Amino acid sequence: MGRDCRRSGSVIAVIKFWQDQGKAQERADTAIETARLASAANSLITDKLNNFRVEAAQTYATRTALSEAETQLARGIETAVQGIFTRLDTLNTRIDTLINLTKPH
């Protein structure tokens, strides 16, 4: 009976290992998709900000108006960059968690 218990324990351990691996892979896939979304959002924001800059330069010909437009653009860039940093911090946390889950205990 002792051998059967040890075999059952070994089988359960193997099953648990592969279940954990599957969960870790799912988390990795989620982290990758989050990174892709963040990258796409960054590209979109960059394009929009560049378009705004051109529009602002064409529309606001006065020095004061250009100064105001640049201030708005700088705020937009700062907000976009902060959003990206926040997303990257979240992604890093997820990746760290994934790495810690895949480390042997």
Buried (B, 14 or more C-beta within 10 A) or exposed (E): EEEEEEEEEEEEEEEEEEEEEEEBEEBBEEBEEBBEEBEEBBEEBEEEBEEBBEEBEEEBEEEEEBEEBBEEBEEBBEEBEEBBEEBBEEBEEBBEEBEEEBEEE
